[in-house]
């Protein structure tokens, strides 16, 4: 079921700020394993698994993805655009896209052929302002279908590679939304004391905004932030995290050391594999919002190793997703039987 959910949610589009377009998919999968659902005013999806105490644990993984926004309708049926979130323009060349206007239409991102480019032009990096979407429509036809500010996304069907390795767009961060789904499934099997809030946060890619409003609304005792990390490829340092070897546990000043140690201890107890990274300052994740929400929320940060971040061929090992979801469920259950105040006391 995890692969089915991940492939479906990544085949659809949740551009940052427009997460509502396909939100029913998330509800359909999460509601059988949770007790209540609400959506905050910024568009984050919050599912609650009720416990027997008043303790609150918030899991946060952002549902939004990078995308494109239309800036101009050009003669000949072409569209200019800018990025929503951080995108390397080179990754957009020769891609198929869907434009969400008054109607859904398709296009391709073209580029000047090498036959008619100079050697100097070929050496220059691609710039967003030099790219365009070709729709096949005339300008007059497009003006009836598309408005400045409409969004577009790259089309890419998920792909199964060898074993449990899979590739798709938007695994950042829907791989971790899938981690939450696995945790919800596991917690459904047991009686736990904590109230657990599975939060698919909005607008992370454009400023970590959804985590601010949802964490304020929930007011959790602790936060478990889930995102993706840089998986090892031949052009990266030899000690980079690897796919298929478990989640990456972050250590740093913005993360609660006692809570992190507790998670690591639980994983060692049940033989869950872990990898580690040092994050001395900004994490670039929803941790930035949770940690300073209200009077402060102690957080841990776990990441799924991922290759080719912010492209349409992001690649992960589904094993890491499943094992992380199970490990978090164990961790939550162990917290129920420990003195949380002692863990969180600085």
C-alpha positions in Angstrom: 0.0 0.0 0.0 2.9 2.4 0.7 4.1 2.2 -2.9 0.6 2.6 -4.2 0.1 5.7 -2.1 3.5 7.2 -3.0 3.1 6.6 -6.7 -0.4 8.1 -6.7 0.4 11.1 -4.7 3.5 11.8 -6.8 1.6 11.4 -10.1 -0.5 14.3 -9.0 0.5 17.9 -8.3 0.7 19.9 -5.1 2.7 23.0 -6.0 3.5 25.2 -3.1 0.6 27.4 -2.3 -1.8 25.3 -4.4 -1.8 22.1 -2.3 -5.6 22.0 -2.2 -5.9 20.8 -5.9 -5.4 17.1 -5.1 -5.9 17.0 -1.3 -8.6 14.3 -1.4 -5.9 11.7 -2.2 -4.2 12.3 1.2 -7.5 12.1 3.1 -8.5 8.8 1.4 -5.3 7.1 2.6 -4.9 8.6 6.0 -8.5 8.6 7.4 -8.7 4.8 7.8 -5.8 4.9 10.3 -6.7 8.1 12.2 -9.6 9.4 14.2 -10.1 13.0 13.0 -9.1 15.4 10.2 -8.9 19.1 9.8 -7.2 21.5 7.4 -5.7 24.8 8.7 -6.3 28.1 7.0 -2.9 27.9 5.2 -3.7 24.5 3.7 -1.9 22.0 5.8 -3.6 18.6 6.3 -3.8 17.5 10.0 -4.8 13.9 10.9 -5.1 13.0 14.6 -4.6 9.5 16.2 -6.1 9.9 19.6 -4.3 8.6 22.7 -5.3 8.1 26.3 -3.4 11.1 27.7 -3.3 14.8 26.9 0.3 14.6 25.6 0.7 15.8 22.0 3.3 14.6 19.4 3.4 16.3 16.0 4.8 14.6 12.9 5.5 17.1 10.1 6.3 16.3 6.5 5.6 18.8 3.7 3.2 17.9 1.0 4.0 20.7 -1.4 6.4 20.5 -4.3 8.4 22.9 -6.5 6.8 24.0 -9.7 6.4 26.8 -12.3 4.3 29.9 -12.5 3.2 31.6 -15.8 4.5 35.1 -16.2 3.6 36.0 -19.8 1.7 34.8 -22.8 3.8 35.2 -25.9 3.0 35.3 -29.6 2.8 31.9 -31.2 1.3 30.1 -28.2 4.4 30.2 -26.0 4.5 30.9 -22.2 7.2 32.4 -20.1 7.5 31.3 -16.5 9.4 31.5 -13.2 10.1 28.9 -10.6 8.0 28.2 -7.5 10.8 27.0 -5.1 14.4 26.2 -6.0 14.8 24.7 -9.5 18.0 24.3 -11.6 16.9 25.5 -15.1 18.9 22.7 -16.7 16.6 20.1 -15.2 13.6 21.6 -17.1 15.0 21.3 -20.6 12.9 19.0 -22.9 10.3 18.3 -20.2 6.6 17.8 -20.6 4.4 20.0 -18.4 0.8 20.4 -17.3 -0.6 24.0 -17.0 -3.4 24.5 -14.6 -5.4 27.4 -16.0 -9.2 27.8 -16.7 -8.7 24.4 -18.3 -5.9 21.9 -17.9 -3.6 22.0 -20.9 -0.3 20.4 -21.8 3.0 21.8 -23.1 6.7 21.1 -23.6 9.7 23.2 -22.5 11.8 23.8 -25.6 15.3 25.1 -26.2 17.2 26.3 -29.1 18.6 23.4 -31.1 22.4 22.8 -30.9 22.6 23.0 -34.7 21.9 26.8 -34.6 23.7 27.7 -31.4 27.2 29.0 -31.2 30.0 27.3 -29.3 29.9 30.2 -26.8 26.1 29.7 -26.3 26.5 26.0 -25.7 29.0 26.6 -22.9 26.7 28.9 -21.0 24.4 27.5 -18.3 20.7 27.6 -18.9 18.7 30.5 -17.5 15.1 30.4 -16.6 14.2 33.5 -18.5 15.5 31.8 -21.7 13.2 28.9 -21.4 9.6 28.8 -22.6 6.6 26.4 -22.8 5.2 25.5 -26.2 1.5 24.7 -26.0 0.6 24.5 -29.7 -2.1 27.1 -29.2 -2.2 30.6 -30.7 -1.7 33.6 -28.4 -5.4 34.4 -28.8 -6.5 30.9 -27.8 -4.1 30.8 -24.8 -5.4 34.1 -23.5 -8.8 32.4 -23.0 -7.3 29.4 -21.2 -4.3 30.7 -19.2 -3.9 33.7 -16.8 -0.7 35.2 -15.5 0.0 33.5 -12.1 -1.4 30.1 -13.2 0.8 27.2 -12.1 2.5 24.4 -14.1 4.3 21.2 -13.2 6.6 18.8 -14.9 4.9 15.5 -15.9 6.7 12.4 -14.8 5.2 9.0 -14.1 6.8 7.1 -11.2 9.3 4.4 -12.1 10.3 1.2 -10.4 14.1 0.6 -10.7 15.9 -2.4 -9.3 14.6 -4.0 -6.1 12.9 -1.4 -3.8 14.5 1.6 -5.5 12.0 3.9 -7.1 12.1 7.2 -9.0 9.6 10.1 -9.4 9.0 13.8 -9.0 8.1 15.2 -5.6 9.6 12.5 -3.4 10.7 15.7 -1.6 8.8 15.5 0.6 6.0 13.0 -0.2 8.4 10.1 0.7 8.1 11.4 4.2 4.3 11.9 4.0 4.4 8.2 3.2 6.6 7.6 6.3 3.8 9.2 8.3 1.2 6.9 6.7 3.3 3.8 7.8 3.6 5.2 11.3 -0.2 5.7 11.4 -0.8 2.2 10.3 1.5 0.8 13.0 0.0 2.9 15.7 -3.5 1.8 14.7 -2.5 -1.7 15.9 -1.6 -0.6 19.5 -3.0 1.4 22.4 -0.8 4.5 22.8 -1.0 7.3 25.3 0.1 10.2 23.2 -2.2 12.1 20.8 -0.3 11.9 17.5 -0.8 14.6 14.8 0.2 13.6 11.3 0.7 16.9 9.5 1.2 17.2 5.8 2.4 20.8 5.8 1.9 23.4 3.1 4.2 25.9 1.5 7.5 24.5 2.9 9.3 25.1 -0.5 8.4 28.8 -0.5 9.3 29.7 3.1 8.4 27.0 5.6 5.1 28.6 6.1 2.6 25.7 6.7 4.6 24.4 9.6 4.3 27.7 11.4 0.5 27.8 11.4 -0.1 24.1 12.0 2.4 23.8 14.9 0.8 26.9 16.5 -2.6 25.4 16.1 -1.6 21.9 17.5 0.7 23.2 20.2 2.5 19.9 20.5 4.8 18.8 23.4 7.4 17.5 20.9 7.9 17.6 17.1 9.2 14.9 14.8 10.2 16.6 11.5 10.6 14.5 8.4 12.3 15.5 5.2 14.7 14.2 2.6 18.5 14.3 2.7 21.2 14.1 0.0 21.8 10.5 -1.0 25.1 9.3 -2.2 26.0 9.4 -5.9 29.5 9.1 -7.6 30.0 12.8 -7.6 29.4 13.2 -3.8 31.7 12.7 -0.8 32.3 9.0 0.0 30.7 9.3 3.4 27.4 10.6 2.1 24.2 8.8 3.3 23.3 5.8 1.2 20.0 4.6 0.0 18.7 1.4 1.7 20.6 2.0 5.0 17.9 3.6 7.0 16.9 7.2 7.9 19.4 10.0 8.6 19.4 11.3 12.1 20.4 14.9 12.5 22.4 16.4 15.3 22.6 20.1 15.9 21.8 23.0 18.1 18.2 23.4 16.8 17.4 19.8 17.7 16.7 18.3 21.1 19.7 16.2 22.1 17.9 14.1 24.7 15.0 13.4 22.4 17.4 12.5 19.6 19.3 10.1 21.9 16.0 8.5 22.9 15.1 7.8 19.3 18.6 6.4 18.5 18.4 4.2 21.6 15.0 2.8 20.6 16.3 2.1 17.1 19.3 0.3 18.4 17.1 -1.8 20.7 15.0 -3.0 17.8 17.8 -3.2 15.3 16.6 -0.4 13.0 19.5 0.9 10.8 20.4 4.5 11.1 22.7 7.0 9.4 23.9 10.3 10.9 24.6 13.9 9.9 25.8 17.1 11.7 23.6 20.1 11.1 25.1 23.0 13.2 22.7 25.7 12.1 19.8 26.1 9.7 18.3 22.7 8.7 16.2 24.0 5.8 13.3 22.0 7.0 10.0 22.5 9.0 12.2 22.3 12.1 12.8 26.0 11.6 9.2 26.7 12.3 8.4 24.1 14.9 11.4 24.7 17.2 10.3 28.4 17.8 6.6 27.9 17.7 4.8 29.3 20.8 7.3 28.9 23.7 9.4 26.4 21.8 8.9 22.8 20.7 11.7 20.2 21.2 12.3 18.5 17.9 14.1 15.7 16.2 14.8 15.6 12.5 14.9 12.5 10.4 15.6 12.4 6.7 15.1 9.9 3.9 18.2 9.6 1.7 17.3 10.9 -1.8 19.2 11.3 -5.0 18.7 14.2 -7.5 16.8 16.5 -5.2 14.5 19.1 -6.9 14.4 17.3 -10.2 11.7 15.1 -11.8 13.8 11.9 -11.2 14.2 12.0 -7.5 15.2 8.5 -6.4 14.8 6.7 -3.0 14.7 3.2 -1.6 11.2 2.3 -0.4 12.8 0.2 2.4 14.0 3.4 4.1 10.5 4.8 4.0 8.9 1.7 5.5 11.6 1.2 8.2 11.5 4.8 9.3 7.7 4.7 9.7 8.0 1.6 11.9 10.9 3.0 13.9 8.9 6.2 14.7 5.9 4.1 15.9 8.2 2.2 18.2 9.7 5.4 19.4 6.2 6.9 20.2 5.2 3.8 22.0 8.4 3.8 24.1 7.9 7.4 24.9 4.5 6.5 26.4 6.4 4.3 28.9 9.1 6.8 29.8 9.2 10.1 31.7 8.9 12.7 29.0 9.5 15.5 31.3 12.9 14.1 32.2 13.8 13.7 28.5 12.9 17.3 27.7 14.4 18.9 30.7 17.5 20.9 29.6 
